C-alpha cells in the first residue's frame, strides 16, 4: 500500500527543485499541446475554404459573367463549398490521425521528463522528444488500451474501468524498457497494478479539486507537472514494492533499478 500523502509531498518537493524548471517545461508542453488542438480544429476548415475558392476562381476565369450577378455567384460558391466538404473530410481524417499520434508521443516525452526528475532531480530538455524513439509502440499501446477499455465498457462500465487501470502503467514500463514488446509491457502493467487499481483511482480522485481549478488557464502550469510527478512517483513506488516482494529487476543494460537512483 502506497502512502498517497507522501507521494504528493515528494512531487511538490521536486516541483520546487527540478532542473530545468518544471513550470517552464510545463509551459512549453502545454503551448505545443494547444497548438495541436488549434490545428486539429482549423486546418480542415481552411482546406475546405481554399479548395472552394480555387474552384470558384477557375469557374470565374471561364465565365466572367458570374461577377455580374453577385447573388448567383454566392449561391454557386456555397454549392462549391458543400461539394468540397466531402473531399476535406478525408483530409480531416488524416490530419486528426497525425495529430492524435503527435499528442501521444509528445505526452510521452513529458512523462519521460517527469520520471527522470522524480528519480534524479533533473532532466534534459531533450526528454520531451524521447517519445519518438518508441513512437509506434506508444501508438499501439494507446490503441489497444482504448479498444480493450471500450469493449469492457460495452459489457458494463466497471469492467472497462478495471481494464483501463490495469493497463495504466504500460507507457511507463515501455519507457523503462524500450526493447520490450507491446504485449510484454501491457502484461507487466497488469502485474504491477494487481491489487492497486482502487488505490490509483483514489489517487486520481484526490486531484479532482486541482483539475476543476484548471478553468483558470494559468493554473495548468502548476497542476500538469504536479499530477505527472505524482504519477511518476506512484510508478516508482510500485516498482519498489515489486522488488521488495522478491521479484527480479530486469532493467535495460543491467543498470540499477530506478528506485535506487
Helices and strands as residue ranges (DSSP letters): H 4-17, H 22-62, G 64-68, H 70-120, G 125-134, H 135-155, H 157-166, H 170-176, H 182-193, H 197-205, H 208-213, G 217-219, H 220-244, G 252-254, G 258-260
